[in-house]
Amino acid sequence: MYYRPEIERLEIFEKKFSILQEISNIIVVTDNINAIANLMLDLAIDYTNAGKGSLMLVNEQGELYILAARGIDNQLVIDYRAKMGEGVAGIVARDLCPVRVEDIDQDERFKIGKRDRYKTKSFISCPIISKNKLLGVLNTNDKKDNSSFTDDELSLITTIANQAAIALENALLVNQLKVKAAELEEMNSKLIETDVVKTEFLARISHELRTPLNSIKGSIYYLDQSEKLSRSEQKEFFGIISNEAGKLISAVEMQLDFLRLEDEAKSINKSVINILDVMNEVRNSKLLSTVLEKNNIKLFIDHKLNLSEIVGDKIRTVQLFINLIEGLTKFLLPGDTIKCVITENAFIKIQLVLPHKLPEAVLPHFFSSSHLFQSNPPDKKFKLYLAIKIVEIHGWNLTYENHTSGFHVSLTIPKNISG
């Protein structure tokens, strides 16, 4: 015959065993953090007969936020943030010790003012700790029968929190591994893409060099062998030589740019730079000015007087904008204006606006290396390729899309926060 305390201990043991079974089942089938958090919270509420509860995690800023909640206003769930030592959960997180409170009004640790969100004065709050590291806090309050939480229920919540720590730690590690695997896969894909582009580039450059060289060689042969050529015929051959020499120069410049980009991908010289200084150098570039004048295209730069500094390789950043603007001239008409708008909020944003939309068929391949040598001439497309590679080297973000006002290319650069 069992005494009542022994029966109660047996009931608690059976509940804990049931909790462990349910948690083991969910861990086997999922590494989804949200699913795990919601299961843990449901177990805590069900086994304590609570009306409300929440499972909080610690974010990168060291603040608590609500990942899963029951019986709590949705807007509060979205907005809630608590620092260590702030509010009930913040105090529990700071002290790393589970608490059961029968009457918050009588507990000196939690004199935090009005608690209009809760019906009763009793609650349980338990830290979720893995390997001495705080992951979050598990809370239950407002028992449905309006009674106070018991020590047995605190024991159950502690058991759930301990299992939650193991499950969440494993899920976080799995998610980190997935992120790293995705990053490695992306890096491998880029390496393969770069190798393919390099092969195509060398093949195309060989053609671009061989063709004008043959034309020049043929023209020189006719000029040397034909003594009776008229002055106009001589000018024609000299014109061929001049034009083909220009093509040779362009091909060699492309090759030098490509090889330079290969070296820059390995090492760039970052420093704190002023984006307005960069844009002034771009505006004053003789190379870019020549291209714009030749195509009768204007460049207008709109910015406020004071902008935050950025971190990057200044020479490469200047080249980025020169290449980008020169590449965009392919899609402009004589008399058009490229508008460059620089704004600042959480980031520095540089937006290049073309007055015309681009054909939708062009957009998926705008910066794609797969179409690098399909354009004729290829140099404009190559300039866009050089631009996007410099963006990738710096880890910046570039997007592009059609708007009602035309085609927009937007570059987002983090502000320098070291100063």
Beta strands, then each sheet from edge to edge (+ up, - down):
strand 1: 50-58
strand 2: 64-70
strand 3: 99-101
strand 4: 123-130
strand 5: 133-143
strand 6: 271-273
strand 7: 298-303
strand 8: 310-312
strand 9: 337-344
strand 10: 347-354
strand 11: 397-403
strand 12: 406-414
sheet 1: 2+ 1- 5+ 4- 3+
sheet 2: 6+ 8-
sheet 3: 7+ 9+ 10- 12+ 11-
end
